[in-house]
Amino acid sequence: MRDFTSGSISKPLIAFAAPMVVGNVFQQLYSMADAIIVGRFVGGGALAAVGVSMNVVMFLTAVLIGLTTGAAVVIAQFFGAKQHDKLKSAVSVSIIFLAGLSVVLTALGVVLAPQMLRLLKTTADIFDDAVIYMRILMGGMITPIFYNMYTAYLRALGDTRRPLYILIFTVVLNVGLDFCFVIALKMGVTGAGIATITSQFAAALLCVFYTRRAVPLLRVDKLVFDGKLFRLILRYGIPAALQMSLVTLATLLITRLINSFGSEAMAGITAVTRIDQFAILPVSTLSLAMATFVAQNMGAGLEDRARKGFRIALVYMLVCSVFMSAMLMIFSSELISLFLDKDDASAPEILSIGQTYLNIMVIFYFLFAFLFGFNGFFRGVGDAVMAMAFPVASLTIRTVSAYAMVNVAGMGPEALAWSIPIGWGLSSLASWIYYKTRLWAGKVAA
């Protein structure tokens, strides 16, 4: 556990964030391993199927991840205020609520998979594979939810190292299972889905086991429901859940637009999306670390220290974004080629679309750093509504811009790339203006 309310700021913040960056890199390897192995050993069509079905799964699970994020802020604030009884009760309430909701969403996802994929205009050549992959992931959805829940709560208490060790083991397991099911047994997207969900189950099991043995503050021996704490969690969690749901809804609308260009465009942009998820990890992780820092200090009544930590973290985020932009521009072709079978007839077109998309987007990573810097600060001070509003606004602007550039200006898949910095830039400007007004003050739970 780590207390951020005294002492140095920079070193503890970086020490806290570093294991989270490594952990998030390994977590992304779940989907990265599937995409690379499926793309190289099954084909571009299978890669497109994984991409479109994963976007639907993200939409269905967004509400659960958002509620987990909201509960983690409450737990961090109670930890900073030394209110340990309330902290344990908040953990109990969140387990009851999130477990029940995940069962309901699992059933909906498995049953309605074909209908959802048809709404996205999924092309016939990848439809069956997309349904299979989506149903496998939705069938085991409760396991990644429990993993994300417990790691979020450990992070709220300042512990990032132990979940990292668990995650490294399970990612290695996932890659090994991918090789076994997809390459050796030639099970295609079915094997990739089974490998992912099996590995996620192992991560959840190990994380819960560690928490019960080593973290008394998070150990719940008897589940008890507290209506007052439930409402408090909803106060923070619903805006975060709405944010993630609206963000993923915008992603689905973008996916529908991508599908209109064919499965090659979906495959190319799926590859770029996996690369992008890795590239933004340092920035997004620093945002999460900074939110915990700010939450603890605001809970302890140390606003000046919270704001200083925000400024320091934002500088680090900007430096990371510039570095990643340079690296991706230099190695864009090599990175996208990792996902492609050179003997696949569609590989040259997939590479061309993906490289154009990536080279446009990465120039503007610094705008992403600004947006998520403010987002982490607003989430930490307890202004959950505005922490939701600005990222949602960014995705909304992106979606509207993309459709306008394609349907009005007649642009191709590159319009999807140009729409991203438009959303980041306008939302970052609005975030800065809101920060300067101090309307976020006075919203701490503890």
C-alpha positions in Angstrom: 0.0 0.0 0.0 1.2 3.6 -0.7 0.2 6.8 1.1 0.6 9.9 -1.2 -0.4 12.5 1.4 3.1 13.3 2.6 6.7 13.4 1.3 8.1 13.7 -2.2 5.7 13.8 -5.2 7.6 12.9 -8.3 9.4 9.7 -7.2 6.5 8.0 -5.5 4.2 8.9 -8.4 6.6 7.4 -10.9 7.3 4.4 -8.7 3.5 3.9 -8.4 2.8 4.3 -12.1 5.7 2.2 -13.5 4.4 -1.2 -12.4 1.0 -0.1 -13.7 2.5 0.6 -17.1 4.1 -2.7 -17.2 1.0 -4.4 -16.0 -1.2 -2.7 -18.6 1.3 -3.6 -21.3 0.9 -7.3 -20.3 -2.9 -6.9 -20.1 -3.0 -5.6 -23.6 -1.1 -8.7 -24.7 -4.3 -10.6 -24.2 -5.9 -9.0 -27.3 -2.5 -8.3 -29.0 -1.6 -12.0 -28.9 -4.9 -13.0 -30.3 -4.7 -10.4 -33.1 -1.1 -11.2 -34.2 -1.5 -15.0 -34.1 -4.9 -14.9 -35.8 -3.8 -12.4 -38.4 -0.6 -14.2 -39.3 -1.8 -17.8 -39.0 -5.5 -17.6 -40.0 -5.7 -14.6 -42.2 -6.9 -11.0 -42.6 -10.5 -11.9 -42.5 -10.1 -13.6 -39.1 -8.3 -10.5 -37.8 -11.2 -8.3 -38.9 -13.6 -10.7 -37.2 -11.7 -10.4 -33.9 -11.6 -6.6 -34.2 -15.3 -6.1 -34.8 -16.5 -8.6 -32.2 -14.1 -7.2 -29.6 -15.6 -3.7 -30.0 -19.0 -5.2 -29.2 -17.7 -6.9 -26.1 -16.1 -3.7 -25.0 -19.5 -2.0 -25.4 -21.3 -4.5 -23.2 -18.6 -4.6 -20.5 -18.1 -0.8 -20.4 -20.8 -0.2 -17.8 -19.1 -2.8 -15.4 -15.6 -1.3 -15.9 -17.0 2.2 -15.3 -18.7 1.2 -12.1 -15.5 -0.4 -10.9 -13.6 2.8 -11.6 -16.1 4.8 -9.6 -15.9 2.4 -6.7 -12.1 2.6 -6.8 -12.3 6.4 -6.3 -14.5 6.0 -3.3 -12.1 3.5 -1.8 -9.1 5.7 -2.5 -10.8 8.6 -0.7 -11.8 6.5 2.3 -8.2 5.2 2.4 -6.8 8.7 2.4 -9.2 9.7 5.1 -8.3 6.6 7.2 -11.9 5.5 7.3 -11.2 1.8 7.0 -14.6 0.4 8.0 -16.3 2.3 5.2 -13.6 1.1 2.8 -14.3 -2.6 3.6 -18.1 -2.0 3.3 -17.6 -0.3 -0.1 -15.7 -3.4 -1.3 -18.5 -5.7 -0.2 -21.2 -3.6 -1.8 -19.3 -3.4 -5.1 -18.8 -7.2 -5.2 -22.5 -7.9 -4.8 -23.6 -5.3 -7.4 -21.0 -6.0 -10.1 -21.2 -9.8 -9.9 -25.0 -9.7 -10.3 -24.9 -7.2 -13.2 -22.2 -9.2 -15.0 -24.4 -12.3 -15.1 -27.2 -10.3 -16.7 -24.9 -8.8 -19.3 -23.3 -12.1 -20.1 -26.7 -13.6 -21.0 -27.6 -10.7 -23.2 -24.3 -10.8 -25.0 -24.4 -14.5 -25.7 -28.0 -14.4 -27.0 -27.9 -11.2 -29.0 -24.4 -11.5 -30.6 -25.7 -12.1 -34.2 -28.1 -9.2 -34.0 -25.5 -6.8 -32.7 -23.0 -7.7 -35.4 -25.6 -7.3 -38.1 -26.4 -3.8 -36.8 -22.7 -3.0 -37.4 -22.9 -4.1 -41.0 -20.4 -6.9 -40.4 -19.5 -8.3 -43.8 -20.6 -11.8 -44.7 -17.0 -13.2 -45.1 -16.2 -12.5 -41.4 -19.7 -12.8 -39.8 -19.6 -16.4 -38.5 -16.1 -16.0 -37.0 -17.1 -12.7 -35.3 -20.2 -14.4 -33.7 -18.1 -17.3 -32.4 -15.4 -15.0 -30.9 -17.9 -12.7 -29.3 -19.9 -15.5 -27.7 -16.8 -17.1 -26.1 -15.6 -13.8 -24.6 -19.1 -12.9 -23.3 -19.6 -16.3 -21.9 -16.7 -15.8 -19.5 -17.1 -12.1 -18.9 -17.3 -12.3 -15.1 -13.6 -13.3 -14.9 -12.1 -10.2 -16.4 -14.6 -8.1 -14.4 -13.4 -9.6 -11.1 -9.8 -9.2 -12.2 -10.3 -5.5 -13.1 -12.3 -5.0 -9.9 -9.6 -6.3 -7.5 -6.7 -4.6 -9.3 -8.5 -1.3 -9.3 -9.1 -1.6 -5.5 -5.5 -2.6 -4.9 -4.4 0.4 -7.0 -6.6 2.6 -4.9 -4.6 1.5 -1.9 -1.3 2.1 -3.7 -0.4 -1.6 -4.5 0.5 -2.2 -8.1 3.3 -4.8 -7.9 1.6 -8.0 -6.9 -1.2 -7.8 -9.5 1.6 -7.2 -12.0 3.3 -10.5 -11.2 0.0 -12.3 -11.5 -0.7 -10.7 -14.8 2.7 -11.5 -16.3 2.1 -15.2 -15.5 -1.4 -15.2 -17.0 -0.3 -13.4 -20.2 2.5 -15.9 -20.8 -0.2 -18.6 -20.3 -2.5 -16.8 -22.8 0.3 -16.7 -25.5 1.1 -20.4 -24.9 -2.6 -21.3 -25.2 -2.8 -19.3 -28.4 0.0 -21.2 -29.9 -1.6 -24.5 -28.8 -5.1 -23.8 -29.9 -4.7 -21.6 -33.0 -1.4 -22.9 -34.5 -1.0 -26.4 -33.3 -4.7 -27.5 -33.2 -5.8 -25.1 -36.0 -8.9 -24.0 -34.1 -8.9 -20.5 -35.6 -10.8 -17.7 -33.8 -12.4 -20.3 -31.5 -9.0 -21.2 -30.2 -8.0 -17.6 -29.7 -11.2 -16.9 -27.7 -10.7 -20.0 -25.5 -7.1 -19.0 -24.8 -8.1 -15.5 -23.8 -10.9 -16.4 -21.5 -8.9 -19.2 -19.8 -6.1 -16.8 -19.1 -8.5 -14.1 -17.8 -10.0 -16.7 -15.4 -6.5 -17.5 -14.1 -5.7 -13.8 -13.5 -9.0 -13.3 -11.6 -8.5 -16.4 -9.4 -4.9 -15.5 -8.5 -5.7 -11.9 -7.8 -8.6 -12.7 -5.5 -6.5 -15.3 -3.7 -3.7 -12.8 -3.1 -6.0 -10.2 -1.9 -7.7 -12.4 0.7 -4.3 -13.6 2.0 -2.3 -10.4 2.0 -4.5 -7.3 2.0 -6.8 -7.3 5.1 -8.5 -4.0 4.1 -9.9 -5.6 1.0 -10.7 -9.0 2.5 -14.5 -9.4 2.8 -15.5 -12.5 4.8 -19.2 -11.8 4.8 -21.0 -9.8 2.0 -23.1 -7.0 3.4 -25.1 -4.5 1.4 -25.1 -0.9 2.6 -27.6 1.3 0.8 -25.9 4.5 1.6 -22.5 3.3 0.3 -24.3 1.8 -2.7 -25.7 5.2 -3.6 -22.2 6.8 -3.1 -20.6 4.3 -5.4 -23.3 5.0 -8.0 -22.7 8.7 -7.6 -19.1 8.2 -8.8 -19.7 5.0 -10.8 -22.7 5.9 -13.0 -20.9 8.9 -14.7 -17.9 6.7 -15.3 -20.1 3.9 -16.6 -22.0 6.3 -18.8 -18.7 7.7 -20.0 -17.3 4.3 -21.0 -20.7 3.2 -22.5 -21.0 6.3 -24.6 -17.3 6.1 -25.6 -17.8 2.5 -26.7 -21.0 3.4 -28.4 -19.1 5.9 -30.5 -16.6 3.2 -31.2 -19.3 1.0 -32.5 -20.6 3.7 -34.8 -17.0 4.1 -36.0 -16.8 0.4 -36.5 -20.0 0.5 -38.6 -18.3 3.1 -40.8 -15.1 1.1 -41.1 -17.1 -2.0 -42.2 -18.5 0.1 -45.1 -15.0 0.1 -46.6 -14.7 -3.7 -46.4 -12.9 -6.3 -44.3 -9.5 -5.1 -45.4 -10.1 -1.7 -43.8 -11.4 -3.4 -40.6 -8.3 -5.6 -40.5 -5.9 -2.7 -41.0 -7.5 -0.5 -38.5 -7.8 -3.4 -36.0 -4.0 -3.8 -36.2 -3.5 -0.1 -35.7 -5.9 -0.1 -32.8 -3.9 -2.8 -31.0 -0.7 -0.8 -31.6 -2.3 2.4 -30.4 -3.5 0.7 -27.2 0.1 -0.1 -26.4 1.4 3.4 -27.4 -1.0 5.3 -25.2 -0.4 3.1 -22.1 2.2 5.4 -20.5 -0.1 8.4 -20.8 -3.4 6.6 -19.7 -1.6 4.9 -16.8 -0.1 8.1 -15.5 -3.6 9.5 -15.7 -4.9 6.7 -13.4 -1.9 7.0 -11.1 -2.5 10.8 -10.8 -6.2 10.2 -10.1 -5.2 8.1 -7.1 -2.7 10.7 -5.9 -5.2 13.5 -6.2 -8.0 11.4 -4.6 -5.9 10.6 -1.5 -4.7 14.2 -1.1 -8.1 15.7 -1.6 -9.5 13.2 0.9 -6.9 14.4 3.4 -7.7 18.1 2.6 -4.4 18.8 0.8 -5.6 20.6 -2.4 -2.4 22.4 -3.1 -0.4 19.2 -3.0 -3.0 17.5 -5.2 -2.7 20.3 -7.9 1.0 20.2 -7.8 1.0 16.4 -8.4 -1.3 17.0 -11.3 1.0 19.5 -12.9 4.0 17.2 -12.5 2.1 14.2 -13.9 1.0 16.2 -16.9 4.5 17.1 -17.9 5.5 13.4 -17.8 2.5 12.6 -19.9 3.4 15.1 -22.5 7.0 13.8 -22.7 5.7 10.2 -23.1 3.3 11.2 -25.9 6.0 13.0 -27.9 8.3 10.0 -27.6 5.7 7.5 -28.7 4.7 9.6 -31.6 8.2 9.6 -32.9 8.7 5.8 -32.4 5.4 4.9 -34.2 6.1 7.2 -37.2 9.5 5.5 -37.7 8.4 1.9 -37.3 4.8 2.1 -38.5 5.2 -0.4 -41.4 7.2 -3.0 -39.3 4.6 -2.9 -36.5 1.6 -3.3 -38.7 3.3 -6.2 -40.6 3.5 -8.1 -37.3 -0.3 -8.8 -37.8 -0.1 -9.9 -41.4 0.6 -13.1 -43.3 2.8 -12.0 -46.2 1.2 -14.7 -48.3 -2.3 -13.4 -47.8 -3.5 -11.7 -51.0 -5.1 -8.9 -49.0 -2.0 -8.1 -46.9 -0.7 -5.2 -49.1 -4.1 -3.4 -49.0 -4.4 -4.0 -45.2 -0.9 -2.6 -44.7 -1.5 0.5 -46.8 -4.7 1.4 -45.0 -3.2 0.8 -41.6 0.0 2.7 -42.2 -1.9 5.8 -43.5 -4.2 5.7 -40.5 -1.4 5.3 -38.0 0.8 8.0 -39.5 -1.9 10.6 -39.3 -3.1 9.8 -35.8 0.2 9.6 -34.0 1.2 13.2 -34.8 -1.4 14.4 -32.3 -0.7 12.2 -29.3 0.2 15.3 -27.3 -3.5 16.3 -27.4 -4.4 13.0 -26.0 -2.0 13.6 -23.1 -3.7 17.0 -22.3 -7.2 15.4 -22.4 -6.4 12.5 -20.1 -4.3 14.6 -17.8 -7.3 16.8 -17.0 -9.6 13.7 -16.9 -7.4 12.1 -14.2 -7.5 15.2 -12.1 -11.3 15.6 -12.4 -11.8 12.0 -11.5 -9.4 12.3 -8.5 -11.2 15.3 -7.0 -14.5 13.6 -7.3 -16.0 15.5 -10.2 -17.2 12.3 -11.9 -19.7 14.1 -14.2 -17.0 16.2 -15.9 -14.5 13.4 -15.9 -17.2 11.6 -18.0 -18.2 14.6 -20.1 -15.0 15.6 -21.8 -13.9 12.2 -23.1 -17.4 11.5 -24.3 -17.4 14.9 -26.0 -14.1 13.9 -27.7 -15.6 10.7 -29.1 -18.8 12.4 -30.1 -16.9 15.1 -32.1 -14.7 12.3 -33.6 -17.8 10.3 -34.7 -19.6 13.3 -36.2 -16.4 14.5 -37.9 -15.7 11.0 -39.4 -19.2 10.6 -40.8 -19.1 14.1 -42.2 -15.7 13.6 -43.9 -16.8 10.3 -45.4 -20.4 11.0 -46.4 -20.1 14.7 -47.2 -16.5 15.2 -48.3 -16.2 11.8 -49.9 -13.0 10.8 -48.0 -11.8 7.3 -47.5 -10.6 5.4 -44.4 -8.1 8.2 -43.7 -11.1 10.4 -42.5 -11.3 8.1 -39.5 -7.8 9.0 -38.5 -8.2 12.8 -39.0 -11.3 12.8 -36.9 -9.4 11.7 -33.8 -7.2 14.8 -33.2 -10.2 17.0 -33.9 -12.0 15.4 -30.9 -8.9 15.4 -28.7 -8.1 19.1 -29.4 -11.6 20.6 -28.9 -12.2 18.5 -25.7 -8.7 19.4 -24.3 -9.5 23.1 -24.7 -12.8 22.7 -22.9 -11.1 20.8 -20.1 -8.6 23.5 -19.6 -11.2 26.2 -19.4 -13.2 24.1 -16.8 -10.1 23.5 -14.7 -9.4 27.2 -14.5 -13.0 28.0 -13.3 -12.5 25.7 -10.2 -16.0 24.4 -10.5 -14.6 21.0 -9.6 -13.9 22.1 -6.0 -15.8 20.7 -3.0 -16.8 17.3 -4.5 -14.8 14.9 -2.4 -16.7 12.0 -0.7 -14.6 11.6 2.4 
